[in-house]
Amino acid sequence: SAMIQYEGAKFHPRLLLQRRGSVVPFSCMVALPGAMLAVVLKLLAAHIGWPWLGLDDRDTVAGVAWSAVISLLGFIVVFRTSQAYSRFWEGTASLYRMQGEWFNAASSLVAFCKLSKADKKDTFIFQHTLVRLVSLLNAVVLMDISRSATGIHGSEFTSARASELELIDVEGIDRQSLLMINEVTEKAELIFHWIMQLVVESDNRKIFSVAPPILSRAFQELASGMLRYHDARKIASVPLPFPYVQCLELLLLFHLIATPFLTCMWVKSAFWAAVVSFMQVFFLWSLNSIATELENPFGEDVNDLPARDLQLEMNRRLLMLLRP
């Protein structure tokens, strides 16, 4: 799914009502039953009082304890949201830097052939093979990260999903190589190794017209791109620690159940008891849902990075290199 695009510097009222990619509907569904329960409890209290609950609206100890719980829960939720925000931008930056490094390497290698004294056919084959492999490498990486984010395992999944992205003349790659890509698990590493071998073999045939120290820059950019790929894969594969998430979910559940009862103790109006109960649960569950959406920017959700658009953008850049 394509990521939602909007102008961040402007206020858009229509965004407030948009359900696609929003956490508001889910948070409302969680908070609404508590608000309704608060109204029911307030009506019951008006007839039979609180003795059946063992609560007293003058119980200051309960108020202090509840304030401490709210403060602790708010801190934990905000901390998770801040960590999720950092993970989102770190993953996004790693992916864009990876593509930038690989494009710079491909651009440099194509430029190094400008004054080549080798046979023009060999130069032509090298440039087109390089572009095909870089396009294939980018697609495999995007799908591999997506697989890690969704928890799906298997080399067949990555191969099938990579073929769904637009590739540059994949038919130009021999059948044996394609079968090998389909069989191995480390597809990105295999294609990266082929690119390195292609550059070495081309250098041996004197296709490049630059000195070895200058050519080594392309190797460095290719390797740097792989490091960025592993940085992104780390975020896709490693979630937040389970004990932290488990305790947070338990605290949110406790807060959801206790809020209607305790709100009715200190709010006289049934209407405002419902409003206060709803808003407390809504805000905390919204923040937690936002964190869940942002923790991993890779996948197929509407709030994840659009793999197809990134592949198309990379292909356009690579094809530009082949223009005379």
C-alpha positions as CSV (number, residue, x, y, z in Angstrom):
1,S,0.0,0.0,0.0
2,A,1.2,3.5,-0.8
3,M,2.2,5.6,2.2
4,I,-0.2,8.5,3.0
5,Q,1.1,11.8,1.6
6,Y,0.2,15.2,3.0
7,E,1.6,18.6,3.4
8,G,3.0,18.7,7.0
9,A,3.2,22.5,7.2
10,K,-0.5,22.9,6.7
11,F,-3.6,22.0,8.8
12,H,-5.9,19.6,6.9
13,P,-9.4,19.1,8.5
14,R,-10.0,16.2,6.3
15,L,-7.1,14.3,7.9
16,L,-9.0,14.3,11.2
17,L,-11.8,12.1,9.6
18,Q,-9.5,9.8,7.6
19,R,-9.7,6.2,8.8
20,R,-7.0,4.8,6.5
21,G,-3.8,4.5,8.4
22,S,-5.3,6.0,11.6
23,V,-5.2,4.7,15.1
24,V,-8.2,6.7,16.2
25,P,-10.9,4.1,15.3
26,F,-9.1,1.4,17.4
27,S,-8.5,3.7,20.3
28,C,-12.2,4.8,20.3
29,M,-13.4,1.1,20.3
30,V,-11.2,0.5,23.3
31,A,-12.2,3.6,25.2
32,L,-15.9,3.6,24.5
33,P,-16.9,0.6,26.6
34,G,-15.1,2.2,29.6
35,A,-17.0,5.4,29.1
36,M,-20.3,3.5,29.0
37,L,-19.4,1.6,32.1
38,A,-18.7,4.9,33.9
39,V,-22.2,6.1,33.1
40,V,-23.7,2.8,34.4
41,L,-21.7,2.9,37.6
42,K,-22.6,6.5,38.2
43,L,-26.3,5.7,37.8
44,L,-25.9,2.8,40.2
45,A,-24.1,4.9,42.7
46,A,-26.9,7.4,42.7
47,H,-29.3,4.6,43.9
48,I,-27.3,2.2,46.0
49,G,-24.0,4.1,46.8
50,W,-20.4,2.8,46.9
51,P,-20.4,0.4,49.9
52,W,-20.7,-2.6,47.6
53,L,-17.4,-1.6,46.1
54,G,-15.6,-0.6,49.3
55,L,-14.8,2.9,47.8
56,D,-15.3,6.3,49.2
57,D,-15.1,9.6,47.2
58,R,-13.2,11.1,50.1
59,D,-10.5,8.4,50.0
60,T,-7.4,10.5,49.4
61,V,-5.1,7.4,49.6
62,A,-6.7,5.9,46.5
63,G,-6.4,9.3,44.7
64,V,-2.7,9.5,45.4
65,A,-2.1,5.9,44.4
66,W,-4.1,6.3,41.2
67,S,-2.1,9.5,40.3
68,A,1.1,7.5,40.8
69,V,-0.1,4.8,38.5
70,I,-1.2,7.2,35.8
71,S,2.2,9.0,36.0
72,L,4.1,5.7,35.7
73,L,1.9,4.5,32.8
74,G,2.2,7.8,31.0
75,F,6.0,7.7,31.3
76,I,6.2,4.2,30.0
77,V,3.9,4.9,27.0
78,V,5.7,8.1,26.0
79,F,9.1,6.3,26.3
80,R,7.9,3.6,24.0
81,T,6.5,6.1,21.5
82,S,9.8,8.1,21.5
83,Q,11.8,4.8,20.9
84,A,9.4,3.9,18.1
85,Y,9.9,7.3,16.5
86,S,13.7,6.9,16.7
87,R,13.5,3.4,15.1
88,F,11.2,4.7,12.3
89,W,13.6,7.4,11.3
90,E,16.7,5.3,11.7
91,G,15.2,2.6,9.5
92,T,14.1,5.1,6.9
93,A,17.5,6.8,6.9
94,S,19.3,3.5,6.5
95,L,17.2,2.4,3.6
96,Y,17.6,5.7,1.7
97,R,21.3,5.8,2.4
98,M,21.6,2.3,1.2
99,Q,20.0,3.2,-2.1
100,G,22.1,6.3,-2.4
101,E,25.3,4.4,-1.9
102,W,24.5,1.8,-4.5
103,F,23.4,4.4,-7.0
104,N,26.6,6.4,-6.5
105,A,28.6,3.2,-7.0
106,A,26.8,2.3,-10.2
107,S,27.1,5.9,-11.5
108,S,30.8,5.9,-10.8
109,L,31.4,2.6,-12.5
110,V,29.4,3.6,-15.6
111,A,31.4,6.9,-15.7
112,F,34.7,5.1,-15.4
113,C,33.9,3.4,-18.7
114,K,33.6,6.7,-20.5
115,L,37.1,6.7,-21.9
116,S,37.5,3.0,-22.0
117,K,39.8,1.5,-24.6
118,A,38.2,-1.9,-24.3
119,D,35.9,-3.3,-26.9
120,K,32.6,-1.3,-27.0
121,K,30.6,-4.5,-26.8
122,D,32.3,-5.6,-23.6
123,T,31.7,-2.1,-22.1
124,F,28.0,-2.3,-23.2
125,I,27.5,-5.7,-21.6
126,F,29.2,-4.6,-18.4
127,Q,27.0,-1.5,-18.0
128,H,23.8,-3.3,-18.7
129,T,24.6,-6.3,-16.5
130,L,25.6,-3.9,-13.7
131,V,22.3,-2.1,-13.9
132,R,20.3,-5.3,-13.9
133,L,22.1,-6.7,-10.9
134,V,21.8,-3.5,-8.9
135,S,18.1,-3.3,-9.6
136,L,17.7,-6.9,-8.6
137,L,19.7,-6.4,-5.5
138,N,17.5,-3.5,-4.4
139,A,14.3,-5.4,-5.0
140,V,15.6,-8.5,-3.1
141,V,16.7,-6.2,-0.2
142,L,13.3,-4.5,0.0
143,M,11.5,-7.8,0.1
144,D,13.9,-9.4,2.5
145,I,13.4,-6.5,5.0
146,S,9.6,-6.8,4.5
147,R,9.8,-10.5,5.2
148,S,11.7,-9.8,8.4
149,A,9.2,-7.2,9.5
150,T,6.2,-9.4,8.9
151,G,7.8,-12.5,10.5
152,I,7.5,-14.6,7.4
153,H,10.4,-16.9,6.8
154,G,11.6,-18.8,3.7
155,S,13.6,-18.0,0.6
156,E,10.7,-18.7,-1.6
157,F,8.8,-15.8,-0.1
158,T,11.6,-13.3,-0.8
159,S,12.0,-14.5,-4.4
160,A,8.2,-14.4,-5.1
161,R,7.8,-10.9,-3.6
162,A,10.9,-9.6,-5.3
163,S,9.5,-10.7,-8.7
164,E,6.4,-8.6,-7.9
165,L,8.5,-5.4,-7.9
166,E,9.6,-3.9,-11.2
167,L,13.0,-5.2,-12.3
168,I,15.2,-4.0,-15.1
169,D,15.3,-6.6,-17.8
170,V,15.6,-9.6,-15.5
171,E,15.4,-11.8,-18.5
172,G,18.9,-10.7,-19.4
173,I,20.2,-12.7,-16.4
174,D,20.9,-16.3,-17.2
175,R,18.5,-18.9,-16.0
176,Q,21.1,-20.7,-13.9
177,S,21.8,-17.6,-11.9
178,L,18.1,-17.0,-11.3
179,L,17.6,-20.6,-10.1
180,M,20.5,-20.1,-7.7
181,I,19.0,-16.9,-6.3
182,N,15.8,-18.8,-5.7
183,E,17.5,-21.6,-3.8
184,V,19.8,-19.7,-1.4
185,T,18.6,-17.9,1.7
186,E,21.2,-15.1,1.6
187,K,20.0,-13.7,-1.7
188,A,21.2,-10.1,-1.1
189,E,24.7,-11.3,-0.2
190,L,24.9,-13.5,-3.2
191,I,23.9,-10.8,-5.7
192,F,26.2,-8.3,-3.9
193,H,29.0,-10.8,-4.4
194,W,28.2,-11.2,-8.1
195,I,28.4,-7.4,-8.5
196,M,31.8,-7.3,-6.9
197,Q,33.0,-10.2,-9.1
198,L,31.7,-8.4,-12.2
199,V,33.7,-5.3,-11.3
200,V,36.8,-7.2,-10.7
201,E,36.5,-9.2,-14.0
202,S,35.7,-6.0,-15.9
203,D,38.8,-4.3,-14.4
204,N,40.9,-7.2,-15.5
205,R,39.6,-6.7,-19.1
206,K,40.7,-3.0,-18.9
207,I,37.1,-1.7,-19.2
208,F,37.7,1.1,-16.7
209,S,39.8,4.1,-17.6
210,V,40.7,5.2,-14.1
211,A,43.5,4.2,-11.7
212,P,42.9,1.5,-9.1
213,P,42.7,3.9,-6.1
214,I,39.9,5.7,-7.8
215,L,38.1,2.5,-8.7
216,S,38.3,1.4,-5.0
217,R,35.9,4.2,-4.2
218,A,33.1,2.2,-5.9
219,F,33.9,-0.8,-3.8
220,Q,33.7,1.3,-0.7
221,E,30.3,2.7,-1.7
222,L,29.0,-0.8,-2.5
223,A,30.2,-2.1,0.9
224,S,28.7,0.9,2.7
225,G,25.4,0.2,1.1
226,M,25.4,-3.3,2.4
227,L,26.1,-2.0,5.9
228,R,23.1,0.2,5.7
229,Y,21.1,-2.8,4.6
230,H,22.1,-4.7,7.7
231,D,21.2,-1.7,9.8
232,A,17.7,-1.6,8.3
233,R,17.4,-5.4,8.7
234,K,18.3,-5.1,12.4
235,I,15.3,-2.8,12.9
236,A,13.0,-5.1,10.9
237,S,14.2,-8.3,12.7
238,V,14.6,-7.1,16.3
239,P,11.5,-5.8,18.1
240,L,11.3,-4.0,21.4
241,P,12.2,-6.3,24.3
242,F,9.2,-8.6,25.1
243,P,9.2,-8.0,28.9
244,Y,8.8,-4.2,28.3
245,V,5.9,-4.6,25.9
246,Q,4.2,-7.3,28.1
247,C,4.3,-5.1,31.2
248,L,3.1,-2.1,29.3
249,E,0.1,-4.1,27.8
250,L,-0.8,-5.3,31.3
251,L,-0.7,-1.8,32.8
252,L,-2.8,-0.5,29.9
253,L,-5.3,-3.3,30.5
254,F,-5.4,-2.6,34.3
255,H,-5.9,1.1,33.6
256,L,-8.7,0.3,31.1
257,I,-10.6,-1.7,33.7
258,A,-10.0,0.5,36.8
259,T,-10.5,3.9,35.1
260,P,-14.4,3.8,35.0
261,F,-14.6,2.9,38.7
262,L,-12.2,5.4,40.0
263,T,-13.4,8.2,37.8
264,C,-16.9,7.8,39.2
265,M,-15.5,8.3,42.7
266,W,-14.3,11.9,42.0
267,V,-16.6,13.1,39.3
268,K,-20.2,14.0,40.2
269,S,-21.8,14.2,36.8
270,A,-22.4,11.0,34.8
271,F,-21.6,12.9,31.6
272,W,-18.2,14.1,32.7
273,A,-17.4,10.8,34.2
274,A,-17.9,9.2,30.8
275,V,-15.9,12.0,29.1
276,V,-12.9,11.8,31.6
277,S,-12.9,8.0,31.5
278,F,-13.0,8.0,27.6
279,M,-10.2,10.7,27.2
280,Q,-7.8,9.0,29.6
281,V,-8.1,5.6,27.9
282,F,-8.2,7.1,24.4
283,F,-5.0,9.1,24.8
284,L,-2.9,6.3,26.3
285,W,-4.1,3.7,23.8
286,S,-3.6,6.1,20.9
287,L,0.0,6.7,21.9
288,N,0.6,3.0,22.3
289,S,-1.0,2.3,18.9
290,I,1.2,5.0,17.3
291,A,4.3,3.3,18.8
292,T,3.2,0.0,17.4
293,E,2.8,1.5,13.9
294,L,6.2,3.3,14.0
295,E,8.4,0.7,15.6
296,N,9.0,-1.0,12.3
297,P,8.8,1.1,9.1
298,F,9.1,-1.9,6.8
299,G,6.2,-4.1,5.7
300,E,3.0,-3.7,3.9
301,D,0.9,-1.5,6.2
302,V,-0.2,1.9,5.0
303,N,2.2,3.6,7.4
304,D,5.2,1.6,6.2
305,L,7.7,2.7,3.6
306,P,6.4,2.0,0.1
307,A,8.6,-0.7,-1.4
308,R,7.2,-0.5,-4.9
309,D,7.7,3.3,-5.1
310,L,11.3,3.0,-3.8
311,Q,12.0,0.3,-6.4
312,L,10.6,2.4,-9.2
313,E,12.6,5.4,-8.2
314,M,15.8,3.3,-8.1
315,N,15.1,1.9,-11.5
316,R,14.5,5.3,-13.0
317,R,17.9,6.5,-11.7
318,L,19.7,3.4,-13.0
319,L,18.1,3.6,-16.4
320,M,19.3,7.2,-16.6
321,L,22.9,6.0,-16.4
322,L,22.4,4.0,-19.7
323,R,21.4,7.0,-21.7
324,P,24.1,8.2,-24.2
